[in-house]
Every structure is written in C-alpha cells, then in structure tokens.
Amino acid sequence: DFWGVSSRSSCRPSVQISGQTE
C-alpha cells in the first residue's frame, strides 16, 4: 500500500496514506 504499489499488484487501489488512489 504505497501510492499505487498495491494498486499495480492488485486491482484495488490502496487508499490508506492520504486518500490518494494513484
């Protein structure tokens, strides 16, 4: 979960840092 790191690995965006789904 680090600015899209989890998003690239998974289809779900990680919004846990600042609500940024990059």
C-alpha distance matrix in Angstrom:
0.0 3.8 6.5 6.8 5.8 4.7 7.5 9.8 9.7 10.0 12.1 10.0 8.2 5.2 7.7 7.3 8.1 11.2 11.3 10.7 10.0 10.5
3.8 0.0 3.8 5.7 5.1 6.5 8.5 10.2 11.0 12.2 14.0 12.2 9.5 7.1 8.7 8.4 7.4 10.2 11.1 9.6 9.5 8.9
6.5 3.8 0.0 3.8 5.7 7.6 7.8 9.6 11.7 12.5 13.3 11.7 8.3 6.9 8.0 8.9 7.7 9.1 9.4 6.8 6.6 5.3
6.8 5.7 3.8 0.0 3.8 5.3 4.4 6.0 8.5 9.2 10.0 9.0 6.2 6.3 8.7 10.7 10.6 11.9 11.2 8.6 6.5 4.9
5.8 5.1 5.7 3.8 0.0 3.8 5.3 5.4 6.6 8.6 10.7 10.2 8.5 7.9 10.9 12.0 11.9 14.2 14.0 11.8 10.1 8.7
4.7 6.5 7.6 5.3 3.8 0.0 3.8 5.4 5.1 5.7 8.2 7.3 6.5 6.0 9.6 10.8 12.0 14.4 13.6 12.2 10.0 9.9
7.5 8.5 7.8 4.4 5.3 3.8 0.0 3.8 5.5 5.0 5.7 5.3 4.3 6.0 9.4 11.8 13.0 14.6 13.0 11.1 8.0 7.8
9.8 10.2 9.6 6.0 5.4 5.4 3.8 0.0 3.8 5.5 6.9 8.3 8.0 9.7 13.0 15.2 15.9 17.6 16.4 14.0 11.0 9.7
9.7 11.0 11.7 8.5 6.6 5.1 5.5 3.8 0.0 3.8 7.0 8.5 9.4 10.4 14.1 15.7 17.0 19.2 18.1 16.3 13.5 12.8
10.0 12.2 12.5 9.2 8.6 5.7 5.0 5.5 3.8 0.0 3.8 5.3 7.5 9.1 12.7 14.7 16.7 18.7 17.0 15.6 12.5 12.8
12.1 14.0 13.3 10.0 10.7 8.2 5.7 6.9 7.0 3.8 0.0 3.8 6.6 9.5 12.5 15.3 17.4 18.7 16.3 15.0 11.5 12.2
10.0 12.2 11.7 9.0 10.2 7.3 5.3 8.3 8.5 5.3 3.8 0.0 3.8 6.4 9.1 11.9 14.4 15.6 13.1 12.4 9.1 10.8
8.2 9.5 8.3 6.2 8.5 6.5 4.3 8.0 9.4 7.5 6.6 3.8 0.0 3.8 6.2 9.4 11.2 12.2 9.8 8.7 5.5 7.3
5.2 7.1 6.9 6.3 7.9 6.0 6.0 9.7 10.4 9.1 9.5 6.4 3.8 0.0 3.8 5.9 8.0 9.8 8.2 7.8 6.1 8.2
7.7 8.7 8.0 8.7 10.9 9.6 9.4 13.0 14.1 12.7 12.5 9.1 6.2 3.8 0.0 3.8 6.0 6.8 4.7 5.7 5.6 8.7
7.3 8.4 8.9 10.7 12.0 10.8 11.8 15.2 15.7 14.7 15.3 11.9 9.4 5.9 3.8 0.0 3.8 6.0 5.9 7.8 8.9 11.3
8.1 7.4 7.7 10.6 11.9 12.0 13.0 15.9 17.0 16.7 17.4 14.4 11.2 8.0 6.0 3.8 0.0 3.8 5.9 7.0 9.2 10.7
11.2 10.2 9.1 11.9 14.2 14.4 14.6 17.6 19.2 18.7 18.7 15.6 12.2 9.8 6.8 6.0 3.8 0.0 3.8 5.3 8.7 10.4
11.3 11.1 9.4 11.2 14.0 13.6 13.0 16.4 18.1 17.0 16.3 13.1 9.8 8.2 4.7 5.9 5.9 3.8 0.0 3.8 6.3 9.2
10.7 9.6 6.8 8.6 11.8 12.2 11.1 14.0 16.3 15.6 15.0 12.4 8.7 7.8 5.7 7.8 7.0 5.3 3.8 0.0 3.8 5.6
10.0 9.5 6.6 6.5 10.1 10.0 8.0 11.0 13.5 12.5 11.5 9.1 5.5 6.1 5.6 8.9 9.2 8.7 6.3 3.8 0.0 3.8
10.5 8.9 5.3 4.9 8.7 9.9 7.8 9.7 12.8 12.8 12.2 10.8 7.3 8.2 8.7 11.3 10.7 10.4 9.2 5.6 3.8 0.0
